[in-house]
């Protein structure tokens, strides 16, 4: 088990299985010293954690959406592990982009994105600090509240 996974496990967090792609793409790819993830949804055991059209985020459900961002970030880490074999080769989380399916006039996408940023910091400590974009969008696949992608710098 990698040092990163041990740190997560100590915090009571286990990486999920890699989510199956819904098309002709891969969950993550390593190219040179970088790993790029495809968009990751808040899937738990292959099922969207927020079933039933609850995708649009507003002030009332932003805490639930932040938890969804956390789950999506763990799915992204699982995808990264699948691409590199061992999370310990990740030297730095470089970029996090979080898309938030937002109700009109909702402007707290950055608070929702904090759910993902927090799990990256838990996993990688100071190397988990990253640049970030949090973007409000009209709709996301499967009516999810969030989708995110990562760019990570790796050794070796």
N, C-alpha and C positions, 0 to 999 in steps of 0.2 A: 504494500500500500504506500502511495506517495505521501510525502510530508504534507502536501496541501490537503489531500483527502483525510489524513489523520487529524489535521487541524479542524476540518469541517466536522468530522465524526465526533471530536471532542465537544463541539458546539451542538451536537445532537442532529447533525445534518448528514444525510447520505446522498450521494449522487444517484440520480435516476438512470434507468436504461436510456440509451439514445433513442429519441423519437424517430419513427419511420418517416422518411420523406414522403410528401404527398404528390410528388411529380418526379421529373427527370433532373434531379440535382442531388448533391450530397449535403449532409448536415454541417460539415466543416471541411475545410481544405487547408493544407499547409503549403505555402509557397515561399521558398527561401526561409527567411527568419521570421515569417509572419503566419498566423493562423486567422482565417476569416470564417465566421459562422454564417450560415443561412439564417433567415429570420426564424426565431424560436418563439413558440407560443407557450402559454401556461398549461401544458398538458400534464396530467397525472395518470400514470398507467395507460397512456394512449388516449385519454379522454380529457377534453377541455374542462378545466376545473370550475368553469362558470357557465354551465349549460343554460339554455333557455332564453337567449336573446338579451342577456345582461351585459352586453359588450360596451354600451355607451357609458362613459365615466362622467360623473358629476361630483359635486361636493359631498353628497350623501354616501356614495360608494367608493370614494377615492382610497380609503384605507384597504378595502378589499382588492382594488386594482393594484395597490402597492404590493400586496401579498402575491398577486398574480405575476407582477414583474419579478419578484423574488423567485418564484417557481420557474419562470421562463429563463432567468439567469442560471439557475441550476441545470436546466436542460441544455443551455448553451455550453456550460462547463463540461457536461457529459459529452457533447458533440466535439468539443476541443480535445478531450481525453481520447476520444475515438480517432481523431486525426493525428495526435502526437504520441499516443501510447502511455504517457506519464505526465501528469500536470506539473511535475517538478521542473520540466523543461521550459515552462512559461516563466519568462523573466519579468514581464510587465504587461498589465492590462493597459492597452493604449487608448482604445476608443469604444464607447458604448453608445449605441443609438437605440432609443426607446420610442416606439410609436404607440400613441394612446388614442383609442377610439373615444372621442370626446363629444359630449353634449355641446350644443351651442353655448357660447359664453363661458365655458369651463377653461380656466387658465392655470390650473395647478398641475400640468403635466410633469413639471420638475419634481413635485412631491411624490407622484406615482413612481417616477424613475428612481427615486431614492431607495425603493425596495430592492431594485437590482444592484444599485451601487453599493448598498450595505453588504449584500452577500459576497460581492467581489472583494470588498475590503476584509470581510471575515476570512475569506479563503487565502488572500495573498498579502494581507497587511498593507504596508506602505506601497508595495508594488501593485496593489489592487486599485490605487487611486488612478483616475483616468480622465481623459477629456470626454465630454458627453453632449449629446443632443437629445432633447425630449420634445417630440413633435406631436401635435394634435392632428388626428386624421378623422375622416368621416366613417370609414368602415375598415375592418380587418378580417382576414380569413376566419371562417367558422364563427363569426360574430364574437371573436375574442376581444377582451378589453385592451390587451397589450400584445405587442410583438417586439422582439429586440434582436439586435445583432452585435457581435463583438469583433474587434480586431485586437490580436494579442501578439506581443513580441516573444520569440522563443530562441533558446540557445541550441547549439548543435545543429 
